């Protein structure tokens, strides 16, 4: 299974459907099922923002009870689209799509960055403990459980 690690609260807000896109400074040619892993790091400054607090509370989360170090969900990566314009409260993608509202607020829409378009986001019933990595990485249950 291919996996992408994300810092909290961004990982949970993404999987829970508060934003439809993931934003990255890089693109990938990979398309298909992608698991979402939560790094051990929690961006506590972001978690204290009133809008983030509200979105987390809607799902029963706070900065102190967000899952970390686990795979929490899956999605299907369909496309990577370049950000063409950023207008501080909305962005225009190279395919003509407009991004605004929570999608804009919860992402990094710098010109030249990439929007990862996904579908079929699902929260796992049981989270899988895993050690994250940079980039897209392959989850191997045996290597996750073996002593180092």
N, C-alpha and C positions, 0 to 999 in steps of 0.2 A: 504494500500500500504506500503510495506517495503521500508525503506529509509536509505541511507548512507550519512553522512555529510562529506564534504571534504573542506579543506582550498583552497582559491584561490591563485594562478592561476591554481592549479592542477585540480580543479573540471572542469573548462571550457575547459582546454586543453584535458582532458579525454573525456568529452562529445562531443567535436568538432572533435574527431578522431585523435588527434595528437599523441596519444599513444593507444595501444590496450589493455593494462593491467592496473589494479589498484594494487598497492602493499600495503601490510599490515604486521604487525608483528604477526597477529593472523589469524586463519582460521575460517570459518563458515561452518556449515552443510547446511545452507539455499541455495536453488537453486530456481531460478525463477526471476520474474520481480523485479527490484530494481530501485528505483528513486534516483537521485543524487541531493543532497542539498548542497548549498554553505554556509559555515559558514560566520559569520560577519567578520572574520579575513582574511586579505589579507597579504600574505608573500611578503612584499614590497622588501626585499633584493633579493629574487628570481626573482621578476618582473623586476629588474634592470639588470639581466644577459643578455648579448647580444642575446643569442639563444632564451631565453624566450621572450624577447622584440620582436624579429622577428616573432615568432610563434603567439604571441598575436596580433601583428599588422596585420598579414595575415587575421585575423577575425574581425578587427576593434576595438580591445581592447587595453587598457593600464591599469596600476595598478589603475588608478583613475576611470575607468568606468566599471570595472568588476562587475557583479551582485553579491550581497551578501544577505544572509538571505532568500534565495528563493530556491525552487526546480526548477532546470533548464533542467532536462532531465531524460530519463529512459534507461535501458538496461536490458538484461537478464543475470543473473549470472549463468554460466555453471559449473564452477569448481574452486577449490583452489589448487594450485600446489606449492609445497615447492621448495625454491631456494636451489640447491645442491652446486653450486660453483659460486664464484664471481671473475672475472679476471680484475677488474677495468674499462674495457671498454665493457665488455660483461659478461653475466651470463649463467649458465647452470641450467635448471630446472630438477627436479627429473624424469620427463617423457622423458628427452633427448632433449627437446626443447632448442634452443639457443635464447637468447634475446640480441639485440644489437641496435645501432643507437638511434633514439629518444625514442624508448621503454625503453632502458636502461637508457638514460639520464634523462627521466622524472619519473623514479621510484626509489625505495629503494630496491636494490637487495642484501641485506645482507644475508649471508648464514643462513638458518633456518627460514627466513621470508617466506611470502606467496604471490603468484601472483594470483590475481583474474581474471580468464578468463571470458570474457563477449562477447555477440553478440547483434546485433540489437540496437546499441546506437542511440538514437533520442533526438534531442534538442526540448524542448517544444516551441510551438508558443507563449504561455503566461506563464510566470513564476509564481509559486505559493508561496506566502509568507509563511514562516514556521520557527519555532524555532527549531534549531538543537539539537541533542543529541549525546552522544557517542555510539559507536557500531552500530548495525543495529536496527533501531527503526521503529515504526508503525506510519504513518501519519494518523491523524484523523482530518478532516477539522473542525469539531465542536470544538474540544479542541484547535485548532490553533486560532480560532476567539473569544473564550470566555475570558472575563476579569478575571484576576488572583487576 
